[in-house]
Amino acid sequence: MNLIIWLVIGGLLGWVASLIMRTDAQQGVLLNVVVGIVGALLGGWFISPMVGVPTINEGAFSAGALLVSLVGAVILLAIVNLVRRGTVR
């Protein structure tokens, strides 16, 4: 059951991050899930230790965990845009 919740929340976070970064038209559902989960991992490695909040990958489901995971997904999309286009957008 946790895997399904993890995939759904990861997909929603990836979708919101793609809306923030204006890359939604280029991504499908699968890529949104990947961006959400990998973004949560990035947020867990870099942001979580600074603010002391876990991410959705650590089994936490709170507003802080969702925010850290969302920021990680936005950072991931910014890095991808920088590498692909040479601009963050």
C-alpha positions as CSV (number, residue, x, y, z in Angstrom):
1,M,0.0,0.0,0.0
2,N,2.9,2.4,0.8
3,L,4.3,1.9,-2.7
4,I,1.0,3.0,-4.3
5,I,0.8,6.1,-2.1
6,W,4.5,6.8,-2.8
7,L,3.8,6.7,-6.6
8,V,0.7,8.8,-6.4
9,I,2.2,11.5,-4.2
10,G,5.4,11.4,-6.3
11,G,3.3,11.9,-9.5
12,L,1.4,14.8,-8.0
13,L,4.5,16.5,-6.7
14,G,6.2,16.0,-10.1
15,W,3.1,17.4,-11.8
16,V,3.1,20.5,-9.6
17,A,6.8,21.0,-10.1
18,S,6.3,20.8,-13.8
19,L,3.6,23.4,-13.6
20,I,5.9,25.7,-11.6
21,M,8.7,25.3,-14.0
22,R,6.4,25.4,-17.1
23,T,7.5,22.1,-18.5
24,D,4.1,20.3,-18.1
25,A,3.5,20.2,-21.9
26,Q,6.7,18.2,-22.4
27,Q,6.1,15.6,-19.7
28,G,3.7,12.7,-19.4
29,V,2.4,10.9,-16.3
30,L,5.4,8.5,-16.0
31,L,7.9,11.3,-16.2
32,N,5.9,13.3,-13.6
33,V,6.2,10.3,-11.2
34,V,9.9,10.0,-11.9
35,V,10.5,13.7,-11.3
36,G,8.5,13.6,-8.1
37,I,10.3,10.7,-6.6
38,V,13.8,11.7,-7.8
39,G,13.1,15.2,-6.6
40,A,12.1,13.9,-3.2
41,L,15.4,12.0,-3.1
42,L,17.3,15.2,-4.0
43,G,15.4,17.1,-1.4
44,G,16.1,14.5,1.2
45,W,19.9,14.6,0.5
46,F,20.3,18.4,0.3
47,I,17.4,20.2,1.9
48,S,16.2,17.9,4.6
49,P,19.4,18.0,6.7
50,M,19.3,21.8,6.7
51,V,15.7,22.1,7.8
52,G,15.3,18.8,9.8
53,V,12.2,17.7,7.9
54,P,11.9,14.2,6.3
55,T,10.7,13.6,2.8
56,I,8.0,11.4,1.4
57,N,10.6,8.8,0.6
58,E,11.2,8.4,4.3
59,G,7.6,7.4,5.0
60,A,6.7,10.8,6.4
61,F,3.5,12.4,5.2
62,S,3.3,16.0,6.5
63,A,3.2,19.5,5.0
64,G,6.9,19.9,5.6
65,A,7.8,16.6,3.9
66,L,5.7,17.5,0.9
67,L,7.3,21.0,0.7
68,V,10.8,19.6,0.9
69,S,10.0,17.0,-1.8
70,L,8.4,19.6,-4.0
71,V,11.4,21.9,-3.7
72,G,13.6,19.0,-4.6
73,A,11.5,18.3,-7.7
74,V,11.6,21.9,-8.8
75,I,15.4,21.9,-8.4
76,L,15.6,18.7,-10.4
77,L,13.6,20.3,-13.3
78,A,15.8,23.4,-13.1
79,I,18.9,21.3,-13.5
80,V,17.4,19.4,-16.4
81,N,16.4,22.6,-18.1
82,L,19.8,24.0,-17.6
83,V,21.5,21.0,-19.1
84,R,19.1,20.7,-22.0
85,R,18.5,24.3,-23.0
86,G,21.2,26.3,-21.3
87,T,18.7,28.3,-19.3
88,V,16.7,27.6,-16.1
89,R,13.6,29.2,-17.6
